[in-house]
Amino acid sequence: MEDKGEVKCIKFSFGNKILAVQRTPKAVDFINFIPDLPQTEYSQECKTKNANILGFCWTSTSEIVFITDQGIEFYQVLPDKRALKQLKTHSINVNWYMYCPETAVLLLSTTVQGNVLQPFTFRSGTMTKMPKFEIELPTSPKSGNPILSDRDTIMAIVYGQLYVLYLKHQPRAPNNPGAEVILYYLPREGQCKKMHILKLNTIGKFALNVVDNLVVVHHQSSQTSMIFDIKLRAEFDGAVTIHQQVLLPLSIQPCKIPRAGPAAVTTQSPIPCELYSSSWSVFQPDIIINASEGYLWCLQITLQPIVHMLHDRGRLMDFLLQRKDCKMVILSVCSDMLGATERASLPVIATVFDKLNQVYKEYLEADQNYILVMESGASRGSSTQKRPVRTQAVIDQSDMYTHVLSVFTEKKQDLPHKFISAVLMEYIRSLNQFQIPVQHYLYELVIKTLVQHSMFYMLHQFLQYHVLSDSKPLACLLLSLESTYPPAHQLSLDMLKRLSTANDEIVEVLLSKHQVLGALRFIRSVGSHDNISARKFLDAAKQTGDTLLFYTTFRFFEQRNQRLRGSSHFTPGEHCEEHVVHFKSLFGEEALLTALAV
């Protein structure tokens, strides 16, 4: 790029196709970086007479807005024609400006004190003026008329909503603990509203970042940072919500930077970086630049250490559930609170389970609603309906079973048996409270735990009063426990009968126990005796070695054949030839013939 003087501002358009460069207060130059188009510079002067350009912002891939001290000028860039087309202008005295690219909202500071802010929004070639609003400045007899500085104001997206954050400096007094950050909610439609106050409880130089929906306030003199979460429960005075720090002030984790200089110098060990330096510049949402050293950092929140700083498990869970990379940290908290060393009380455990399952339920409902809308075709052709994103905060039953509950029951810990079973039942209670269908493997875990600790009376009660919901897998598990707990066999059968869709399983269970007549009576009671396989029952009767049982079973099916087909013969498709031969060998040809003649 040709040197044409000092560059005041330089920005690529979205997609890096066009570069805009401001070198003078009167014009902005453009260079195309598009294949098959020349890179010859072209320029656009501001149209307002005697106005100076304060800066510019790209609002889309080919639209740009100039901010002057006398207003704003909105242009469309035409790279093939190497020219700009003016779309709209608005005259207003401007002190300074801010722009949020995620929402395409431009904020202008107006009036002498600079505290009347005028927002504009941009979309698809249109510029819309939003309602203006006023920032309340501190009143002090000594300071005269205060002025709103851009250094004390930022725009940031917190929990998906656009806020204007104002750092209000005020001296400490008996009724005033110091500076505070005030959050004004700026909706796309409607009036801006003062919503939150963050109490800093100190004075000095501050800088703001927003990281993972947390407002981080850096304090230079103490070299610490304060963390605020506007989603956490806080004091509400009827108009605004007043927040205190989530944790005690913490320092940014120290880092080291390589030594600058010749190769001989750079081989030496890196040197510690000065934290909270006066040469730091902070940009939104999470960028810190050390101008003197030439380094740029992105601020991040490490969640694991916070687990040991927030002792209120309920509040800790509220905090973690709002974070981006929270799943494994939440599961580790759940595991720790069930362990012998950090064991929590049942009410606390219940609170944590309820908080997890509330988020789980909200996701399930949103996903189900999306499926219903898509199936109904209501949103066909519409791109506005998007499937809800499953965030890491959605801790489902599989996660809890795999990482927490199964590990908890298998560990050789010095925990009371009743506590272990109570924890499992508490999780199932929470699922039921939020009307989330309980997966059978959780019931199986409860049964195995109760059997392991010989808590058979409690198991019987849970089954008898349907605390554990009926299912085929559960009935099969009960059958497998018969050798350990004999009543489990009848409990299993009762459960299968209640299911009413498990007739085949009941027959298999009865036949495996050589209860052939019981199986026949059951099949007749449910009206399925005309469709069952004769061979299966005759096989089972033969295996018992009881000739009378075999005779009775054989007669049953002969009579069925006679009733259905007018003949007692078995058809070739029933594959009962060997049983006919066996019947002859036991009771003689005459008995068979008699049977066939009946």
MIMARDO-40628 format. One line per 3 residues: number of its first residue (from 0); for each residue z, x, y of C-alpha. Coordinates in nm, 2 decimals. Each point is the difference from the previous one (the first is absolute). Layout:
BEGIN
NUM = Z:X:Y  ...
//
This chain:
BEGIN
0 = 0.00:0.00:0.00  -0.10:0.14:0.34  0.28:0.11:0.23
3 = -0.02:-0.24:0.30  0.36:0.04:0.12  0.35:-0.09:-0.11
6 = 0.02:-0.28:-0.26  0.25:-0.26:0.11  -0.05:-0.23:-0.31
9 = -0.21:0.01:-0.31  -0.03:-0.26:-0.28  -0.23:-0.08:-0.28
12 = -0.10:-0.36:-0.07  0.11:-0.17:-0.32  -0.20:0.16:-0.28
15 = -0.05:0.32:0.21  -0.36:-0.10:0.10  0.04:0.04:0.38
18 = 0.21:0.25:0.20  0.13:-0.10:0.35  0.11:0.27:0.24
21 = 0.16:-0.04:0.34  -0.02:0.30:0.23  0.02:-0.17:0.34
24 = 0.19:-0.30:0.15  -0.34:-0.18:0.05  -0.19:0.01:-0.32
27 = 0.01:0.03:-0.38  -0.26:0.20:-0.20  -0.13:-0.09:-0.35
30 = -0.15:0.20:-0.29  -0.16:-0.16:-0.31  0.09:0.13:-0.34
33 = -0.24:-0.24:-0.18  -0.28:0.13:-0.23  -0.35:-0.01:0.16
36 = 0.14:-0.04:0.35  0.01:0.29:0.25  0.33:0.14:0.10
39 = -0.09:0.01:0.37  0.28:-0.11:0.22  -0.02:-0.33:0.20
42 = 0.25:-0.12:0.25  0.16:-0.31:0.15  0.16:-0.02:0.34
45 = 0.27:-0.25:0.07  -0.15:-0.30:0.19  0.30:-0.07:0.22
48 = -0.03:0.16:0.34  0.25:0.27:0.09  0.18:-0.05:-0.34
51 = 0.12:0.29:-0.21  -0.02:-0.01:-0.38  0.35:0.04:-0.15
54 = -0.14:0.01:-0.36  -0.20:-0.20:-0.26  0.04:-0.15:-0.34
57 = -0.24:-0.08:-0.28  0.05:-0.36:-0.10  -0.26:0.00:-0.28
60 = -0.28:0.23:-0.14  -0.22:-0.07:0.30  0.23:-0.15:0.27
63 = 0.21:0.18:0.25  0.23:-0.09:0.29  0.05:0.21:0.31
66 = 0.34:-0.03:0.17  -0.01:0.08:0.37  0.27:-0.02:0.27
69 = -0.17:-0.32:0.12  -0.06:-0.18:-0.33  -0.19:0.02:-0.33
72 = -0.37:0.01:-0.09  -0.12:-0.10:-0.35  -0.32:0.15:-0.13
75 = -0.23:-0.01:-0.30  -0.14:0.34:-0.09  -0.37:0.00:-0.10
78 = -0.04:0.34:-0.17  -0.38:-0.04:-0.07  -0.06:-0.07:0.37
81 = 0.25:0.26:0.11  0.15:-0.26:0.24  0.29:-0.24:0.04
84 = 0.00:-0.37:0.07  0.28:-0.15:0.20  0.16:-0.30:-0.18
87 = 0.28:-0.10:0.23  0.23:0.13:0.28  0.34:-0.09:0.14
90 = 0.15:0.11:0.33  0.37:0.08:0.00  0.21:0.29:0.14
93 = 0.10:0.23:-0.29  0.28:0.26:-0.01  -0.05:0.11:-0.36
96 = -0.12:-0.15:-0.33  0.06:-0.01:-0.37  -0.22:-0.10:-0.29
99 = 0.07:-0.11:-0.36  -0.31:0.06:-0.21  0.13:-0.20:-0.30
102 = 0.02:-0.32:0.20  -0.26:0.10:0.27  0.26:-0.09:0.27
105 = -0.01:0.18:0.34  0.31:0.00:0.22  -0.02:0.06:0.37
108 = 0.30:0.08:0.23  -0.03:-0.18:0.33  0.20:-0.05:0.33
111 = 0.19:0.25:0.20  0.28:0.04:-0.26  -0.24:0.00:-0.28
114 = 0.20:-0.25:-0.20  -0.25:-0.29:-0.01  -0.22:0.06:-0.30
117 = -0.34:-0.16:-0.05  -0.13:0.01:-0.36  -0.37:-0.05:-0.10
120 = -0.14:-0.04:-0.34  -0.35:0.10:-0.12  -0.20:-0.15:-0.29
123 = -0.37:0.00:-0.08  -0.13:0.06:0.35  0.25:-0.22:0.17
126 = 0.29:0.09:0.23  0.29:-0.25:0.03  0.27:0.00:0.25
129 = 0.34:-0.07:-0.15  0.31:-0.14:0.19  0.17:0.27:0.21
132 = 0.37:0.07:-0.03  0.27:0.19:0.18  0.23:0.28:-0.13
135 = 0.36:-0.03:0.12  0.09:0.32:0.17  0.36:0.12:0.04
138 = 0.16:-0.07:0.33  0.20:0.27:0.16  0.11:0.03:0.37
141 = -0.04:0.38:-0.01  -0.34:0.03:-0.15  -0.18:-0.24:0.24
144 = -0.31:-0.18:-0.14  -0.05:0.12:-0.36  -0.36:0.05:-0.13
147 = -0.12:-0.06:-0.35  -0.15:0.33:-0.13  -0.25:0.03:-0.29
150 = 0.24:0.26:-0.14  0.25:-0.27:-0.07  -0.24:-0.25:-0.15
153 = -0.20:-0.02:-0.33  -0.20:-0.26:-0.19  0.06:-0.01:-0.37
156 = -0.05:-0.22:-0.30  0.33:-0.08:-0.18  -0.01:-0.22:-0.30
159 = -0.36:-0.10:0.07  0.08:-0.12:0.36  -0.09:0.17:0.33
162 = 0.30:0.10:0.22  0.04:0.17:0.33  0.30:0.23:-0.02
165 = 0.17:0.08:0.32  0.26:0.29:0.02  0.25:-0.12:0.25
168 = 0.21:0.28:0.15  0.33:-0.09:0.15  0.32:0.20:0.06
171 = 0.30:-0.04:-0.22  0.26:-0.24:0.13  0.30:-0.18:-0.15
174 = -0.21:-0.31:-0.06  -0.32:0.20:-0.07  -0.02:0.25:-0.28
177 = -0.32:0.16:0.11  -0.38:-0.02:-0.05  -0.17:-0.26:-0.21
180 = -0.35:-0.08:-0.13  -0.12:-0.35:0.07  -0.28:-0.15:-0.22
183 = -0.23:-0.26:0.15  -0.21:-0.19:-0.25  -0.36:-0.03:0.11
186 = -0.19:-0.28:-0.18  -0.38:-0.03:0.01  0.06:-0.35:0.14
189 = 0.29:-0.12:0.21  0.26:0.17:0.22  0.15:0.34:-0.07
192 = 0.37:-0.04:-0.09  0.30:0.23:0.01  0.12:0.01:-0.37
195 = 0.21:0.30:-0.09  0.24:0.26:0.17  0.07:0.33:-0.17
198 = 0.34:0.14:0.11  -0.02:0.38:0.03  0.36:0.05:0.12
201 = -0.08:0.32:0.17  -0.20:0.14:0.30  -0.25:0.28:0.04
204 = -0.37:0.06:-0.08  -0.15:-0.21:-0.28  -0.33:-0.04:-0.18
207 = -0.12:-0.27:-0.23  -0.19:-0.02:-0.33  -0.06:-0.29:-0.24
210 = 0.00:0.11:-0.37  -0.02:-0.24:-0.29  0.09:-0.29:0.23
213 = 0.31:0.18:0.12  0.05:0.09:0.37  0.11:0.37:0.01
216 = 0.16:0.11:0.33  0.02:0.38:0.05  0.28:0.12:0.23
219 = -0.07:0.35:0.14  0.35:0.12:0.10  0.17:-0.09:-0.33
222 = -0.31:0.10:-0.20  0.03:-0.31:-0.21  -0.20:-0.31:-0.07
225 = 0.12:-0.36:-0.03  -0.16:-0.25:-0.24  -0.02:-0.37:0.07
228 = -0.13:-0.28:-0.22  -0.06:-0.33:0.19  -0.02:-0.19:-0.34
231 = 0.36:0.07:-0.08  0.28:-0.26:0.08  0.13:0.06:0.35
234 = 0.18:-0.17:0.29  -0.19:-0.28:0.17  0.11:-0.10:0.35
237 = -0.21:-0.32:0.01  -0.30:0.17:0.16  -0.04:0.35:-0.15
240 = 0.11:0.18:-0.31  0.22:0.31:0.07  -0.03:0.28:-0.26
243 = 0.21:0.30:-0.07  -0.12:0.31:-0.18  -0.05:-0.04:-0.38
246 = 0.16:0.34:-0.06  0.19:0.26:0.20  -0.24:0.22:0.20
249 = -0.18:0.25:-0.22  -0.20:0.31:0.08  -0.36:0.05:-0.11
252 = -0.02:0.22:-0.31  -0.05:0.36:0.11  -0.34:0.15:-0.06
255 = -0.14:0.36:0.03  -0.33:0.11:0.15  -0.20:0.31:-0.08
258 = 0.03:0.30:0.25  -0.30:0.03:0.23  -0.17:0.34:0.06
261 = -0.17:0.28:-0.19  -0.01:0.00:-0.38  0.29:0.24:-0.02
264 = 0.22:-0.25:0.18  -0.12:-0.31:-0.18  0.11:0.14:-0.34
267 = 0.36:-0.03:0.12  0.20:-0.30:-0.09  -0.05:-0.32:0.21
270 = 0.23:-0.07:0.29  0.20:-0.33:0.05  -0.17:-0.24:0.23
273 = 0.20:-0.11:0.31  0.09:-0.37:-0.05  0.01:-0.25:0.29
276 = -0.17:0.26:0.23  -0.08:-0.08:0.36  -0.36:0.09:-0.08
279 = -0.02:-0.29:-0.25  -0.24:-0.28:0.07  0.04:-0.32:-0.20
282 = -0.29:-0.24:-0.08  -0.01:-0.33:-0.18  0.07:-0.09:-0.26
285 = 0.14:0.31:-0.18  -0.14:0.31:0.16  0.19:0.29:0.16
288 = -0.19:0.29:0.16  0.16:0.33:0.09  -0.23:0.11:0.28
291 = 0.15:0.35:0.04  -0.04:0.09:-0.37  -0.32:-0.20:-0.06
294 = 0.13:-0.22:-0.29  -0.04:-0.37:-0.07  0.23:-0.18:-0.24
297 = 0.02:-0.35:-0.15  0.35:-0.13:-0.02  0.11:-0.15:-0.33
300 = 0.31:-0.18:-0.13  0.16:0.13:-0.33  0.17:-0.30:-0.16
303 = 0.21:0.16:-0.28  0.26:0.17:0.23  0.06:-0.34:0.18
306 = 0.12:-0.15:-0.33  0.32:0.21:0.04  0.04:-0.08:0.37
309 = -0.01:-0.38:-0.01  0.30:-0.10:-0.22  -0.06:-0.38:0.04
312 = -0.23:-0.06:-0.30  -0.13:-0.33:0.14  -0.09:0.15:0.34
315 = -0.15:0.31:-0.18  -0.22:-0.23:-0.20  -0.11:-0.19:0.31
318 = -0.10:0.33:0.15  -0.18:0.14:-0.31  -0.19:-0.32:-0.07
321 = -0.18:0.04:0.34  -0.12:0.36:-0.07  -0.34:0.10:-0.13
324 = 0.10:0.24:-0.29  0.31:-0.18:-0.11  -0.04:-0.10:-0.37
327 = 0.14:0.30:-0.18  0.28:0.04:0.26  0.10:-0.37:-0.05
330 = 0.00:0.03:-0.38  0.21:0.32:0.02  0.25:-0.19:0.22
333 = 0.02:-0.28:-0.25  0.05:0.25:-0.28  0.28:0.18:0.19
336 = 0.19:-0.32:0.08  0.01:-0.08:-0.37  0.12:0.34:-0.10
339 = 0.36:0.10:-0.08  0.04:0.23:0.30  -0.14:-0.23:0.28
342 = 0.06:-0.33:-0.17  -0.03:-0.30:0.24  0.18:-0.33:-0.03
345 = -0.19:-0.30:-0.15  -0.02:-0.18:0.34  -0.17:0.31:0.15
348 = -0.23:0.03:-0.30  -0.09:-0.37:0.03  -0.08:0.04:0.37
351 = -0.24:0.29:-0.07  -0.17:-0.19:-0.28  -0.04:-0.30:0.23
354 = -0.16:0.21:0.27  -0.24:0.16:-0.25  -0.10:-0.34:-0.15
357 = -0.05:-0.17:0.33  -0.27:0.26:0.09  -0.14:-0.04:-0.36
360 = -0.01:-0.38:0.03  -0.17:0.01:0.35  -0.28:0.23:-0.15
363 = -0.05:-0.23:-0.30  -0.03:-0.31:0.22  -0.24:0.17:0.24
366 = -0.21:0.12:-0.29  0.00:-0.34:-0.17  -0.10:-0.17:0.33
369 = -0.29:0.24:0.04  -0.12:-0.07:-0.36  0.02:-0.38:0.07
372 = -0.19:0.03:0.32  -0.27:0.21:-0.16  -0.03:-0.23:-0.30
375 = -0.03:-0.31:0.23  -0.28:0.17:0.18  0.16:-0.07:0.34
378 = -0.06:0.35:0.12  -0.34:0.05:-0.16  -0.20:0.21:0.24
381 = 0.30:0.08:0.21  0.12:0.36:0.03  0.33:-0.10:0.17
384 = 0.17:-0.08:-0.34  0.12:0.32:-0.15  0.20:0.05:-0.32
387 = 0.36:0.09:0.09  0.07:0.37:-0.04  0.26:0.09:-0.26
390 = 0.22:0.25:0.19  0.25:0.24:-0.16  0.28:-0.25:0.10
393 = -0.11:-0.23:-0.27  0.23:0.09:-0.29  -0.09:-0.22:-0.30
396 = 0.17:-0.06:-0.33  -0.20:0.27:-0.17  0.12:0.26:0.26
399 = 0.36:-0.10:-0.04  -0.02:-0.01:-0.38  -0.17:0.34:-0.03
402 = 0.18:0.20:0.26  0.34:-0.17:0.03  0.13:-0.25:-0.25
405 = -0.13:0.15:-0.33  0.13:0.34:0.11  0.33:-0.15:0.11
408 = 0.06:-0.17:-0.34  -0.10:0.31:-0.21  0.21:0.25:0.19
411 = 0.33:0.11:-0.17  0.21:-0.09:0.30  0.37:-0.08:0.03
414 = -0.07:-0.36:0.11  0.15:-0.32:-0.12  -0.23:-0.20:-0.23
417 = 0.06:-0.32:0.20  -0.12:0.19:0.32  -0.32:0.10:-0.17
420 = -0.08:-0.36:-0.12  0.11:-0.14:0.34  -0.25:0.23:0.19
423 = -0.28:-0.12:-0.23  0.09:-0.36:0.05  0.03:0.05:0.37
426 = -0.35:0.12:0.02  -0.12:-0.30:-0.20  0.20:-0.23:0.22
429 = -0.17:0.14:0.31  -0.35:-0.04:-0.16  0.09:-0.37:-0.08
432 = 0.13:-0.05:0.35  -0.34:0.09:0.15  -0.18:-0.20:-0.27
435 = -0.16:0.31:-0.15  -0.08:-0.04:-0.37  0.21:0.25:-0.20
438 = -0.19:0.23:-0.23  0.10:-0.01:-0.37  0.08:0.37:-0.01
441 = 0.29:-0.05:0.24  0.15:-0.27:-0.24  -0.06:0.24:-0.29
444 = 0.19:0.27:0.19  0.30:-0.24:0.05  0.00:-0.10:-0.37
447 = -0.02:0.36:-0.12  0.28:0.10:0.23  0.22:-0.29:-0.12
450 = -0.07:0.08:-0.37  0.06:0.37:0.06  0.35:-0.07:0.13
453 = 0.07:-0.28:-0.25  0.02:-0.26:0.27  -0.13:-0.27:-0.23
456 = 0.20:-0.28:0.14  -0.15:0.06:0.35  -0.35:0.02:-0.16
459 = 0.06:-0.33:-0.18  0.11:-0.16:0.33  -0.30:0.13:0.19
462 = -0.24:-0.14:-0.26  0.18:-0.33:-0.05  0.01:-0.08:0.37
465 = -0.35:0.14:0.07  0.11:0.28:0.23  -0.27:0.20:-0.18
468 = -0.33:-0.20:0.02  -0.18:-0.08:-0.33  -0.30:0.21:-0.09
471 = -0.18:0.11:-0.32  0.07:0.37:0.05  0.37:-0.08:0.05
474 = 0.01:-0.22:-0.32  -0.16:0.28:-0.19  0.26:0.25:0.13
477 = 0.28:-0.24:-0.12  -0.16:-0.01:-0.34  0.01:0.38:-0.02
480 = 0.38:-0.01:0.08  0.09:-0.22:-0.30  0.13:0.29:-0.20
483 = 0.24:0.09:0.28  0.08:-0.35:0.11  -0.09:-0.27:-0.27
486 = 0.02:-0.30:0.24  -0.30:0.16:0.19  -0.23:-0.15:-0.26
489 = 0.09:-0.36:0.08  0.00:0.07:0.37  -0.35:0.14:-0.03
492 = -0.12:-0.31:-0.19  0.16:-0.23:0.26  -0.17:0.19:0.28
495 = -0.34:-0.02:-0.17  0.04:-0.38:-0.05  0.09:-0.04:0.36
498 = -0.32:0.18:0.10  -0.21:-0.26:-0.19  -0.30:0.24:0.01
501 = 0.15:0.23:-0.26  -0.05:-0.21:-0.31  -0.20:0.28:-0.18
504 = 0.27:0.25:0.07  0.27:-0.23:-0.14  -0.19:-0.05:-0.32
507 = -0.04:0.37:-0.03  0.37:0.06:0.05  0.10:-0.26:-0.26
510 = -0.25:0.13:-0.25  0.12:0.35:0.05  0.35:-0.12:-0.09
513 = -0.15:-0.18:-0.31  0.10:-0.34:0.15  -0.33:-0.16:-0.12
516 = 0.14:-0.36:-0.01  0.15:0.04:0.35  -0.34:0.12:0.13
519 = -0.17:-0.30:-0.16  0.25:-0.24:0.15  -0.04:0.16:0.34
522 = -0.38:-0.02:-0.02  0.02:-0.37:-0.10  0.25:-0.07:0.29
525 = -0.25:0.13:0.26  -0.30:-0.17:-0.17  -0.19:0.31:-0.09
528 = 0.02:-0.03:-0.38  -0.37:-0.11:-0.03  -0.13:0.32:0.15
531 = 0.21:0.28:-0.15  -0.11:0.25:-0.26  0.11:-0.09:-0.35
534 = -0.05:0.35:-0.12  0.25:0.14:0.24  0.27:-0.23:-0.13
537 = -0.09:0.04:-0.36  0.01:0.38:0.04  0.35:-0.03:0.15
540 = 0.12:-0.24:-0.28  -0.14:0.23:-0.27  0.17:0.31:0.15
543 = 0.34:-0.17:-0.03  -0.03:-0.02:-0.38  0.15:-0.35:0.01
546 = -0.23:-0.21:-0.23  0.15:-0.33:0.12  -0.07:0.10:0.37
549 = -0.36:0.10:-0.10  -0.05:-0.34:-0.18  0.13:-0.19:0.30
552 = -0.22:0.19:0.24  -0.31:-0.04:-0.22  0.06:-0.37:-0.03
555 = 0.03:-0.03:0.38  -0.34:0.14:0.06  -0.16:-0.20:-0.29
558 = 0.13:-0.32:0.15  -0.13:0.11:0.34  -0.35:0.07:-0.15
561 = 0.00:-0.34:-0.17  0.09:-0.17:0.33  -0.25:0.19:0.21
564 = -0.30:0.03:-0.24  0.07:-0.25:-0.29  0.04:0.29:-0.24
567 = 0.29:0.23:-0.08  -0.24:0.29:-0.06  0.02:0.30:0.23
570 = -0.33:0.09:0.17  -0.15:0.35:-0.06  0.07:0.07:0.37
573 = 0.37:-0.02:-0.05  0.00:0.29:-0.25  0.27:-0.15:-0.22
576 = -0.16:0.07:-0.34  0.27:0.26:-0.10  0.27:-0.26:0.08
579 = -0.17:-0.26:-0.21  -0.01:0.25:-0.29  0.37:0.08:0.06
582 = 0.09:-0.37:0.00  -0.18:-0.04:-0.34  0.19:0.30:-0.14
585 = 0.33:-0.14:0.10  -0.04:-0.37:-0.07  -0.30:-0.02:-0.23
588 = -0.35:-0.15:0.03  0.14:-0.35:-0.05  0.23:0.02:0.30
591 = -0.30:0.11:0.21  -0.22:-0.27:-0.13  0.27:-0.26:0.06
594 = 0.03:0.13:0.35  -0.37:-0.02:0.05  -0.02:-0.36:-0.14
597 = 0.27:-0.12:0.24
//
